[in-house]
Amino acid sequence: MTLVATERDPVPHGAEVDRITAADGTVLRVARWLPSGGTRGTVVILNGRTEFVEKYFEVIGDLLRRHYAVATLDWRGQGLSDRPLRNRHKGHVRDFGLYVSLTDLINLSKALVIGSALYLPIAVAFGFVGFPRTTLVLEPILC
């Protein structure tokens, strides 16, 4: 798996891209970076619906300059991860518990989590993010 660079958004230096397989067999694209010169901590970016790793290159670069390690992924049906439907423009998940199965693969217990309004509430609801002390919400949903 690779990351896609654009003229405006080059891939931050030191990217490691991999694939992980969720409990149901879905293959997800994950990416991580380690800063040069020591790490202050880890930031996990839980991007939003229709988003993908590359959207956060600028944020990732800023975090690396501040000596944070960064990890992120393309959720099922997003970016270059597997899509459950033949129509790649539709999103579908039968059970939100499938998202929770990622806790077996990604340890969020000591990470600062930056999340979107869609997936962060799922993480909080299932109790694998220490909300609100370690969490920053992007794109909040206002009701």
C-alpha positions as CSV (number, residue, x, y, z in Angstrom):
1,M,0.0,0.0,0.0
2,T,1.1,3.5,-0.7
3,L,0.3,7.1,0.2
4,V,-0.7,9.6,-2.6
5,A,1.2,12.9,-2.6
6,T,0.1,16.0,-4.4
7,E,2.0,19.2,-5.2
8,R,0.3,21.0,-2.3
9,D,0.4,18.1,0.1
10,P,3.6,16.0,0.0
11,V,3.8,12.8,2.1
12,P,5.4,13.7,5.5
13,H,8.9,12.2,5.8
14,G,9.2,8.8,7.4
15,A,5.8,7.3,6.6
16,E,5.3,3.6,7.2
17,V,2.2,2.3,5.5
18,D,0.8,-1.1,6.2
19,R,-2.4,-3.2,6.0
20,I,-4.1,-4.7,9.0
21,T,-6.9,-7.2,9.0
22,A,-9.9,-6.6,11.2
23,A,-11.7,-9.5,13.0
24,D,-14.2,-9.8,10.1
25,G,-11.4,-10.1,7.5
26,T,-11.7,-6.5,6.2
27,V,-8.3,-5.1,5.2
28,L,-7.6,-1.6,6.4
29,R,-4.8,0.8,5.3
30,V,-2.9,2.2,8.2
31,A,-0.1,4.7,8.3
32,R,2.3,5.8,11.1
33,W,5.2,8.2,11.5
34,L,7.9,8.6,14.1
35,P,9.4,12.1,14.6
36,S,13.2,12.5,14.4
37,G,14.9,13.3,17.7
38,G,12.6,11.7,20.3
39,T,8.9,11.4,20.9
40,R,6.7,13.4,23.3
41,G,3.8,11.0,22.8
42,T,1.5,9.5,20.3
43,V,-1.4,11.1,18.4
44,V,-4.0,8.9,16.8
45,I,-6.1,10.6,14.1
46,L,-9.6,9.1,13.6
47,N,-10.7,10.8,10.4
48,G,-14.3,11.2,9.3
49,R,-16.7,9.9,6.8
50,T,-15.4,10.1,3.2
51,E,-12.0,11.1,4.5
52,F,-8.6,9.4,4.1
53,V,-5.1,9.5,5.4
54,E,-3.8,12.0,2.9
55,K,-6.3,14.7,4.0
56,Y,-4.3,15.0,7.2
57,F,-0.7,15.4,5.8
58,E,-0.5,19.0,6.9
59,V,-1.6,18.1,10.5
60,I,0.7,15.1,10.5
61,G,3.7,17.3,9.5
62,D,2.9,19.8,12.2
63,L,2.6,17.1,14.8
64,L,5.9,15.5,13.7
65,R,7.7,18.9,14.0
66,R,6.4,19.0,17.6
67,H,7.9,15.6,18.2
68,Y,4.7,13.5,18.3
69,A,4.4,10.1,16.7
70,V,1.3,9.8,14.6
71,A,-0.9,6.9,13.6
72,T,-4.0,6.9,11.4
73,L,-6.0,4.7,9.1
74,D,-8.6,4.6,6.4
75,W,-11.8,3.2,8.0
76,R,-13.6,0.3,6.3
77,G,-15.2,1.7,3.1
78,Q,-12.9,4.8,3.0
79,G,-9.7,5.7,1.2
80,L,-7.8,2.6,0.2
81,S,-9.3,0.2,2.7
82,D,-11.6,-2.6,1.7
83,R,-15.2,-1.6,0.8
84,P,-18.1,-3.9,1.7
85,L,-20.2,-2.9,-1.3
86,R,-19.6,-3.1,-5.0
87,N,-20.6,0.5,-5.4
88,R,-17.5,2.3,-4.0
89,H,-19.5,5.5,-3.5
90,K,-21.8,4.0,-0.9
91,G,-20.9,3.5,2.7
92,H,-22.3,0.7,4.9
93,V,-21.5,-1.1,8.1
94,R,-23.8,-3.8,9.5
95,D,-22.5,-3.5,13.1
96,F,-20.7,-0.6,14.8
97,G,-19.0,-3.3,16.9
98,L,-16.8,-3.9,13.9
99,Y,-15.2,-0.5,14.6
100,V,-14.5,-1.6,18.2
101,S,-12.8,-4.7,17.0
102,L,-9.9,-2.4,16.0
103,T,-9.1,-2.0,19.7
104,D,-7.4,-5.4,19.4
105,L,-5.2,-3.9,16.7
106,I,-4.6,-0.3,17.9
107,N,-3.8,0.6,21.5
108,L,-5.3,4.0,22.2
109,S,-4.9,3.9,26.0
110,K,-2.0,6.3,26.1
111,A,-2.6,8.2,23.0
112,L,-4.0,11.7,22.4
113,V,-6.9,11.1,20.0
114,I,-7.9,13.7,17.4
115,G,-11.2,12.6,15.9
116,S,-14.0,13.6,13.6
117,A,-17.6,14.0,14.6
118,L,-18.5,10.7,13.1
119,Y,-16.0,8.2,14.4
120,L,-14.9,9.7,17.7
121,P,-18.3,9.3,19.3
122,I,-18.2,5.6,18.4
123,A,-14.8,5.4,20.1
124,V,-16.1,7.2,23.2
125,A,-19.3,5.2,23.3
126,F,-17.4,1.9,23.4
127,G,-15.0,3.2,26.1
128,F,-11.7,2.9,24.4
129,V,-10.9,6.7,24.5
130,G,-10.4,8.6,27.8
131,F,-12.8,11.4,27.0
132,P,-12.4,14.3,27.3
133,R,-8.9,14.6,28.8
134,T,-7.1,12.9,25.9
135,T,-9.4,13.9,23.0
136,L,-9.9,16.7,20.5
137,V,-13.0,16.7,18.4
138,L,-12.8,18.0,14.9
139,E,-15.9,19.0,12.9
140,P,-18.4,18.8,15.8
141,I,-22.0,18.0,14.9
142,L,-24.2,20.7,16.2
143,C,-27.8,19.7,16.9
